Amino acid sequence: MNTVLTLSEPLPPPGRRAAHDAVKRAKRLRHQVGRAIADFGMIEAGDKVMVCVSGGKDSYTLLDILLQLQKKAPVSFSITAVNLDQKQPDFPAHVLPEYLQSIGVDYKVIEQDTYSVVTRVVPEGKTMCSLCSRLRRGALYAYAEDEGFTKIALGHHRDDLVATFFLNLFFHAKLSGMPPKLLSDDGRHVVIRPLAYVCEDDIAAYADAKQFPIIPCNLCGSQENLQRRQVKKMLDSWERETPGRIEQIACALGDIRPEKLSDPKLFDFLSLGKRGDDGVPGAWLTGESIAHMHGEI
Ligand code: SF4
């Protein structure tokens, strides 16, 4: 007997399907950014938010979504887009101002020649990104302070948070990452990462659909450092073999059980199951008792 398979609902033509996916993606991004803002208390009434835009897909997406959410937000806050022109060779200085003007957002371009500093200080062939980012951060933080911005919004996303976690684990022997909200080391700035729940693929597709005028970051000719490249390669291959693994790791970063790890600074193992009031005998620390037991002293 022949079996005839019928689809209850015919698939929409490819163009319509792509448009449908884009609408769903935009909705998902707004939802994830809104949730991150709420979960971490990123924005409150009266905040002056400085959104750092580099011309890359992440910061364009961040600005775009924040502007959409601003219209429906339960609190009133201001947004200013700020770009640092680092004087890289061939930097198309007109692209960002033209775009920012076209969308009608308040914006500022700061000019500071960090490129010359970086190329002078970093030996040839070495990656310049770490010093470059530090100088960029310094210039942007200083501007935020001068202008009284209460929050600095950066475009790091979920995959950046996961990659930083593994960089710290593999190369610095610590369980530490890139938090969605952070007080700067000098205690003067609150940095927020509203894209903390958004995956990079969604950002890339969103930026593509929106046709943001992307400016590449590597006009300076620098490459990502080897450690970051290694981690990225590892995460990409994990995701290929086990789709959903990066999301699982990202969820784990927000569900930490200090009592199941080994850091006595985070969990009071000393008091756990303790029967007496005695402190820790010094002999445990010096190893004397054990040496006695083994007749070594
Ligand atoms: S690629 Fe160039 S501009 Fe981008 S962070 Fe690295 S050194 Fe700076």
Boltz pocket constraint, residues with backbone or C-beta under 6 A from the ligand:
constraints:
  - pocket:
      binder: B
      contacts: [[A, 88], [A, 128], [A, 129], [A, 130], [A, 132], [A, 133], [A, 217], [A, 218], [A, 219], [A, 220], [A, 221], [A, 222], [A, 223]]
      max_distance: 6.0
